[in-house]
Each structure stands twice: as C-alpha cells, then as structure tokens.
Amino acid sequence: MSMDEPEEKFENYLRGFQPRRPRALAFPQTAAPAWIRRLAAATILAIAFLSSMRFLSHSPSSMRVEVVAKKQNGPSPEEFEKNNLSLVPLTRLALEDSARLDVTLTNASRNVLPDPRRNDNALRSLAKE
C-alpha cells in the first residue's frame, strides 16, 4: 500500500517534532496562609463570646438604678407584664415570688390569648361546628 505524496509530507512533518516532558503545574498562591485564617476565626469567636457574656451579665447603668429601687417593692404585675413578658424575667419572677408570677401570667393571658366571650372569636365559630 503506497501513500500519497501529501500524506507522506505530513508524516515527515510530524516526525520532526520531539516529545518533551510537560512542565509542572503551578499551584495558585492562596490569599492568606491557613494560620492567619484560623487566627481570624478564633478572634471573631472570642469577640462574639465576650460581647454576649458582657451583654448578659451587665445591664445599662440607668437600668441598674431602677432595678435596685424596684427590688424593695417590686413592680406591680401589670407593670411587669407590659415590660418583661419574656423567658428570663419570668423565670426570675418564678424563683423569687411564685404568687406574683401567677398574677402576672393571668394578666398577660388576658392580652395575649383570644377571649372566648367575643362574638368574632375563631373559637366560638369552631364550637358551633
């Protein structure tokens, strides 16, 4: 089987190339070494932890005066319910005075829970069905 002249020229042309070993791949340089990222993450975690601890343990100075003044008599249940209907103050009230907690929760339920005596109440319409 004989080759045509153009194919033979092409084969000779290809034989002129010598295979070479490819160069090593260059790894891109990271933006910052790993220890700097770890240090930054640890710093952020420490700042978040310390600020949350400071927030939880300290109240503003203006509130401290009110708390000291009110601890002698304590706020009325109505005042307490308007300002502090959250878990931490209610827990503190439960530990200090359970009777005041009952009165506070009763008063709060009048504002938070639906009144079954109202005509437009959803509970009344469900009871009719």
Number of C-alpha atoms within 10 A of each C-alpha: 3 5 8 8 9 9 10 12 12 10 11 11 10 10 9 8 8 7 6 6 6 6 6 6 6 6 6 6 7 7 7 8 9 10 9 10 12 11 11 12 12 12 12 12 12 12 12 12 12 12 12 11 11 11 11 9 8 10 11 8 9 8 11 12 10 10 14 11 12 12 9 8 8 14 14 12 18 13 11 20 22 12 9 12 13 9 9 10 14 18 13 12 18 14 10 11 11 14 10 17 20 14 15 21 17 13 16 17 13 10 11 9 8 12 15 11 9 10 10 10 12 12 14 14 10 8 7 6 5
